[in-house]
Amino acid sequence: MKILYVTTISSTINAFLIPHIKILIEEGHNVDLAFNNDNGVKQELIELGCKVYEVPFQRSPLKLDNLIAYKKIRRIIFEGKYDLVHTHTPIASAIVRLVCRKLNNIRVFYTAHGFHFYRGAPILNWLVYYPIEKILAKYTDVLITINKEDYLRAKKSFKAGQIKYVPGVGLDIKKFNEIIVDKAAKRKELSIPNSAFMILSVGELNKNKNHETVIRAIAKLNNPNIYYLICGVGKLENKLHALVKDLGLEKQVKLIGYRTDIAEICKASDIFCFPSYREGLSVALMEAMAVGLPIVCSNIRGNVDLIKSGKGGFLVNPNDIDGYAEAISKLIKNKELCIEFGKYNIEAVKKYNLDVITDAMKKIYKQAYDNRGI
């Protein structure tokens, strides 16, 4: 099989999809890659023998570069004589399916990592993205959804060849189990007192990740022993720094940028906060679960698949500052509850282990091949 993997940006493959590509290659398939090279290509992919095509996909559907991307990916698919195109992320996937809509000799798989339309989404999202996905579904041989809300909506409303539910991209839980951290030393490195109650969030500094809500909740608690670390970069960095200063939290709230030691920081933390407005099925949240952290997160699609309120943590409305403050306060006051929630999450996250997900993907590929004579 000759397969083309397509994402809007290279970061998506680098962060989440290398294990999936490895398995396809191990099973004898040839895999090439196409994306907007926003953050380089991991050497591992080159060593696997993947041919890389740079295509100027843009996240915004209104960017003119997407017309150039359409022409370029069309040429790549036509000249590459691929048997299968597996596409991820909305813009790249829309363009790929438009290109392939009349090509009967190429199969199209689309993994939706969280539709932009969802329960509670802005009406503009529904007006723009829902009709596009509904129309393009009929040019999709296999539509793969990663959370239950998207799966149920797709089954009800879309006419793809097959609609499958695979819970996420998978997490290498063993890697997290093997990491040993000197908690006191790690905190010292991060300039966090060993006796502090340390809260962690991981995610891009943008409106969707909603870090402001947790910052304001910490201000309400007025407890100088609470420290809040945010790992990530993004366009709201200056705004968040200004908010921290306005609230007088410079000593307690630290924006520490992009990190490659998230697992170690998780193991040095006491709880994990995740106040996003929109998620598909968050790997960052799974990572926190894997190390046994109690969770305080937004009551939204995807998060509700992972966290059971009152068992692994607390689910709170994304805008409910008082709700976050109350949930954090409960965990600060009850160490046994933190331990109980953490143990529950360690067990709950096992069904999202990488081996489970890749086995599910193997079955989907095999079934599609058998049914369609690939």
Protein Blocks (a to p, Z undefined) as FASTA:
>chain_A
ZZddddfblklmmmmmmmmmmmmmmnopacddddddfkopafklmmnopacdddfbdfbl
kbmklmmmmmmmmmmmmmnopabdcdehjklmmmmmmmmmmmmkbccddddebifbdehi
afklmmmmmmmmmmmmmmcfbacdfbfklmmmmmmmpccfbdcddehjbpafklmmmpcc
dfklmmmmnopafkbccdddeddddfklommmmmmmmmmnopakbccddedddjklmmmm
mmmmmnopmmmpccebjafklmmmmmmpmbdcdfbfbdcbdfklmmmmmnopacddddde
hjlmmpcghklmccddfklmklmmmmmmmmmmmmklmmmmmmmmmmmmmmmgfklmmmmm
mmmmmmmmmmnoZZ
